[in-house]
Amino acid sequence: MRAHGIRRVLKFVLFGVLAGGIFGFVVMWLWNHLMPALFGLHSLGFWQALGLLILSKILFTGFHGRPGFSHDWRMRFIRRWDQMTPEEREAFRAGLREGCKPSGPSPAAPKA
């Protein structure tokens, strides 16, 4: 049983290293064939391309606190909407129509 778990972890690590290498080479190839010709930028090496790939992952997707939490907001909203009464739905729609309008009293018009 324990040998099976170790073998499974090694497969996972090997797959991760292989996928990282392939993505790194793809990024390097695309960069080196497009960016110098289009924008006059320098070519990248493999490690620079891999670093660029990791940096873009961090900047564009960020760090997620819980795995599997990213897109279930839609289903939660649908369930909540189904449980609302017609009056609650209309109040929600009215709130959306209000948008980002200030909620306080209107400022007094300046005297001329």
N, C-alpha and C positions, 0 to 999 in steps of 0.2 A: 504494500500500500504506500509506504513511504517513498520507494523508488519511483513509483508512478507519479507522485506529486513533484519530485525533483525533476523528472523527465518533462513534465508539463511546464514547469517554470522555465527550464532551459529552452524549450520550444518557443515559449512566449518571448524570452529575451532575444533569441536568435531571430525571430520574426520582427521584433522591434528594431534590432540593429540593421537587418536587411531592408526593412521599409525605410528607415532613416537614411541609409545609404542611397537607395533608389531615388527618394525624394530630393536628397542633396544633389545628386547628379542631374536630375531633371531641372532643378532650379538653376544650377550652374550652367547647364547647356542653354536654357532659355535666356538667361541673363547675358551670357557671352555672345549669343547670336542676335539678340534684339537691342539691348541697351547701348552698346558701343556704336552701333550703326544709327540708331534713332536719336540718341541724346549725347553721344560723344563721351560716355562714361567708361571707366576702366573695366577690364575683365575681372572676374572673380575666380578664386580657387575653390576647391571642394569645401574646405573648412569655413571659408567666408560665406559660401552659399548655404551651408548648414546653419551657420550662425544667423544669417538673414532669415532663413526659414523659421528658426526658433523665435527670433525677435518678432517676426510678423505674427506668429501664433500668439505670443504674449500680448502684443499691442491690439490685435483685432478681435481676439476671443477672450482674453483675460484669464483669470483664475476663477474657477467655479468652486463654490463652497461645497455643494452636495452633488454627486454624480446622478444623472437622471432627472434633475430638477429643471432643466433649461426650458422645455417646451410644454410642460403640463399645465401652464397657466391658462391656455385656451380651453382645455377640458374643464378646469375648475370654474372658469367664467361661464361656460355653457350650463354646467350643473347649477350654479348659483342663479343664472337667468331663468332656468326652468322652475326654480322654487319661488321666484318672485311673483307677487300679485300684480295684476294690471296697474294698480295705482303706484306700486313701487317701480315698475318698469317705466312708467311715464315720468316719475320724479327723476329717475336715472337719466332718461333722455333729455329732460329739461336741464339737468346739470351739465350734460355734454354740450347742449346748445349754448349755455352760458360761457363755456370755454374758460379762458383766462382773464375774464373781465374782473376788475377790482370789486371786492365785495363790500367795501365800506361806502359811506355816503359820498355823493358826487361833490367834487370841489366847487366852491362858490366861484361864480364868474367874476373876473377882475373888473373893478369899477373904472369907467373911463373918464 
